Amino acid sequence: MTETISGTGTSAATRPVVPVLEAHGLVKRYGNVTAINGADFELHPAEVLAVIGDNGAGKSSLIKVLAGAVVPDSGELRMDGQPVSFRTTRDARAHGIETVYQDLAVIPALDIASNVYLGREIRRKGFMGSVLRRLDMPAMRKDSADHLADLRIGIKSVSQAVETLSGGQRQGVAVVRSATFGRRVIIMDEPTAALGVRESGQVVDLIKQLRDRGLPVVLISHDMPHVFEVADRIHVHRLGQRAAVVRPSERTMSEVVALMTGATEPTERERAGGS
């Protein structure tokens, strides 16, 4: 991918855009099963990249490598062009990568603010926090409310329990948690699964808002209408590797499905990762 750089007078130059997150030649085997077979991946700044593929294509293993949940047997990861190594999800989080899994990983009995700061709670200053380990709930509630308002998620109070929320609102809480701590990349695994039409629309709007704020999003989804509505590019994963990268403006939905199933061959440009 290139971008135009304005120069003096009428001259202009182009330079390649350095991916925020990329992978080259990833391999992951589980015994005799090769889940990732030399896979490549590129996420550009401020884009929504949809990752699609049939069951067993290896896309879940790929995403787990990017999130630090799986260590590849070989291959390279880079952020902003620099090599990185993720041995745990904590390593990925330290680099600003947050993941919203399909099960959301929220605790229904806790309130919204406690879920947003789950595992990263703010403690009170001084003796109360360092010795008695008391939490600064007012600070967490204020910050949570600010983040909810920033993403225009309509929840009356951050003090209410998550179990009182709708499915779409719970997804919103999980997204807010990721956006609060994800400085560089948000990965979303089937975020509209098991949601109704209205709630799914709310989640799609959240994804667009994250992109509009300059935060790139990796969207794993089987919902092709949502993919075509929100994605800037589509990474097609097949047989453990990247089969193609296409733009929704250049391919129809049926054509992308054909690429995913192997019924259609990608162009050389698509096979190489698009542009």
N, C-alpha and C positions, 0 to 999 in steps of 0.2 A: 504494500500500500504506500502511496506517495501523497505528499501535500504540496501545494504551491506556496513558495516563499517570495513575497514581493521584493523587488530590488529597486535600484534607482532608475529613474526614467521609465521606459516601457519594458525593461528587461525583467525576467522572472526566472527563478530556479526551482527545481523540485528536489525534495529530499525524502528518503524513506521514513515512514513513521515507525518508531521503535515500539513494539508491542509492550503493553503493561505486563502481561504474563504470557510466556510461551514455553513450549515443550518440543523437544526434538528426539526422535528415535526411542520413545518410551517402550519398555518391554516389562511385562509382569506375568509370571507363570505361577500357577497353583498346581504343583505336581505335574501331570501330563497335559493339563489344560493351559493354553496360552490365552489369557484374558486381554492383554494389550500386546499388539504385535508390531512394534516399530511405529507407534503413533506420533503424529505431530499435532501441534495446537498453537493458535495465536489469538490473543485477545487484544484488540486495539483500544486506545483511550476513548472514553465517553461513548461506548457503543453497547448495544445489547446483542450478544452472540448467543444464538440458540444452538443447542447440541441435540441432535435427533438421531435415532437409530432403533432398529428392531431389538426385541428382548434378546440378550445374549451377544449383542454387538460389541460389548466392552465399554460402553460409554460410562456406566456407573464406576467401573474400575478407574477409568481415566479421570473422572471428577474427583474420586477419592485420593488419587495421587496429587492433584492440584490443591486439594484441601488439606493435605498432610496426613490423611487417615491411612494411606497405603504407601509403602516405600517401594519404588520400582526396582526391578533387578538390574536394569541398565537404562541409559538415556540421560537427558539433561533438561533441567528446568532453568528458566531465566526470568528475572523481573527487571524491567527497564534495561534489558540487554546484558545484565550482570548475572552470572551463575548463582543459583541458590540451592539449598538442600533442605528438604522438609523431612524430618524423622518422625514428627508428631503433628497433630493438629495445632498444638501450641506454637510450633515453629511457624506454621502458615499464618496464624493469627498475629504473631509478632511482626510479620511482614505486611499486615493490613488486609489479610484475606479472611472473610467471614462467610460461613455457609448456613443457609436455611434449608434444613432437611425436610423431607415430606412429613415426618411425624412431629415437626416443629420444635420438639424438645422444650416444651413449656410445662410448668407445674401448675395445674388447674387451681389448686387450693390457695396459691400465693397471689398477691395482688399484681397489678400490671408493672408497677415500678420495680418490685422485687424480681420479676421475670426479666425485665430489660437488663438489670444489673446482676443477673444470676451468675455466680462465680467470680464477679468483678465488683463486688459491693464497695461502696464508699463508707469508710469508717469515720467516726467523729474525730476531731482534732484533739490533741493533748491526751491527758490521762484516760479519759473516757474511751477513746478509740484504741490507743496503743496497749493499755493494760486491761481494761474491762471489755475491749473489743466490741463496743457498742456501735451500731450502724447509724449513719447519718441519713435517716429516712426522708427528712424534709428536702435535702439536696437531691436525693435520687428521684423523689417525686417531681420536684421542679424540673430537673433535667429531662425526665421521661415525658412530662407534659409538653415541654418545649419541642422535643423531637417529634412527638405525635402531631402537634400543631404544624410543625414544619412540613411534614408529609401529608398534611390534611386528612388525618385519620380521625373520624368522628367518634370519640369515646368521651363520655361525660367526666369520668374521674379515674385517675391512675391508681386510686386506692381500692377500686373494686377488684374482686377476684377474677382471674382469667376464665374460670369455669362459667361465669355469667355472660361471657361474650359469644357472639356468633362465630361461625367458622372463619369468615372473612376477616373479622376483627382480630381473632387469634393469630391469623396469618400476618396481619398488620403489626401485631406486637413482636412477632418473630423477625419481621423485616426491620422494624425500628431498632431492635437489639443489634442486628447485623450492621445497620447503617450507622449506629452510634459508635461502634468499635471498628468497623471495616473501613479503613482509610483508603484502600487501594482497589479492592475487588470484592464484589458480592456474588456468591454462587447460590442459585436457587434451584432446588431439586423438586420438580413436579409441584410447583406452588399452588396450582389450581385444582389439583386432584381432589376429588370428593367434595368440591364446592359447587354451589348453585350458580346459575347464570349471573345474577347480580353480584354475588360475592367474588366470582371469578373476574368480573369486570373491574371490581375495586382493586384486586391484586395486580391486574394488568396496568391500571393507572399508577399504582405504586412503582412498578418497574420503570415506567416512563419517567416518573418524577426522579427516580434515582439517576437515570441516564441524563436527564436535563440538569442535574446538579453536578454532572461531570464524573459520576461514579460508574465505571463499567460493570456490566452485569452478565454473568454466564447463566443462561436459562436452559435447564434440562426439561423437556416437555414432549408429551405425545399429542398434545392438543394443537393440531396444525393451524386452525384458524387463529388461535392466540399467537402462535409462532409468527405467522404472516402479518399479524397486526402490529407486533411490537419489535420484532428482530430487525437489526440492520444487516446482519449476515447470518447465514445458517451453516453450521458445521455438521456435515453428514458423516456419521460414524458407521463403519461396516467391517465385519470380520476382524475386529480388534485394532483397526487403524482408521485414519482419516481418509474417507473416500472422495470427498469433495467439499469445497466451501462455495456457497452460492449466495446471491443477493435476491431477496423476495421480488424485487422489481424486474429481475431478469428471467425468473423461472416461475411457472405456475405451480400450484399446490400439487397437482397430479404428477408433474414432472419431478418435483422434489421427492415425492413418495417413490417414484420409479427409481430414482438414484439411490434411495435408501435401501430398496429391496434388491438392487442389482439388475433390474429390468432394463435400465438405461445406463449407458456409459457417460461419465462426465467429460467435459472438454478438457484439453490440456491445462488451460488456465484454472479451471475449477479444481482439477486434480492437484495442482501445485499450491492450492490455497487461496485462489481467487486474487482479487486486487484491492 
